[in-house]
Amino acid sequence: MKCRRREMEADVEKYEVGKGLEDGFELMSDVITKGWIVTDFLVQIKKENGSIVCPYIVNRRGRTFIGEGDYVIQDKDGTKHVCGADKIFNRYEIIEE
């Protein structure tokens, strides 16, 4: 069976600290010790108490950590995704409003 992806609109925004695009933060030390992912390019935020945290979004696959330069995509149903700057505009085109 051949299928085609349905056209859909989504909100796409480059991640910046303070915009509230993330669903939460994980301590960098936990990210490293749990061995979830390669941490070289993750956004790292230093808190006032000296701890370093990494932002993430939650979707059906679990937590997805946000890397430097990543975009956060939110579909109309509220589902969030993360996409790198190198791929975002190959997958999405800007709609003029």
N, C-alpha and C positions, 0 to 999 in steps of 0.2 A: 504494500500500500504506500503510495506517495502522499506526502503531506506538505503543506506550506505553513509557515508560521503566520499567525494572524497579525495584522497590523494592530498596534496598540500604542496608546500614549502613556508616557511616564514622566514624572518629574525627575530631572537629572541635575545634580548640583555638585560642584567640586567641593570636596571635604575641606572644611576649615574649622579649627578649634573654636568653640563658642557659638556655633550656629545651631547646635542641638540636633545634628543629623544622626548621631550615634544612639544606640540603644543602651549602652553601658560602657564600663571601663574595667579592665582586668589589670591587676598588678603585673608589671613587666617580669618580676621575679617568678610569678606563677606561670606566665606564658613560657618562660625559659625552662623551668623545672618540669612542667608537664609535657614539654616537648611537642607542643601542638604544631608549630610551623617554624619556618625560617624567619628570624626576627630582624634581619638586617635593614629592611626598608619600612618597618612599621612606624606609624606615627607614635611618638613617645611624648607624653606630657608630664612635666615635673610639677608635682603638687607642693603646696606650702610646707608640708611636713617632710619633704625630701624624697618621698616615694615617687616612682615613675609608673604611670599607667598607660595602657594602650586602649584606644577606642575600638568598639566592635558594633556590628549590627547582628540581629537575630533573624534567621529565616528557617525554612523547613530543613535545611542542612545543618542547622545549629549556629554557632557563632562564626562570623567572618570578620577577621580583624582588618582594619583600614590601614592601607599603606600610604606613604608619601605620594601625593599627586593623584590619588584615587578619587573617583566620583561615586556618590551614593545615588542609587536609582530607587525611586519608589513608584511602584505600579499603582494603578487606580484602586486595586483591592487592598492596598496598604503593605504589600509584600516589598521588602527591601533587598537590594543586591548591591554589591560593590564591583566596580569595573575600573581597570587601570586606564590611565590617560592615553596609553598607546593603542587601546582598542575601542574606547567609548564611541567615537564618531564613525567607526566602521559598523557599529551595531545600531546606533541611533542617529537620526537626523533631526536638526533643529526645526521646529515648527514655528513659523512666525505667527504671532497672535494679533 
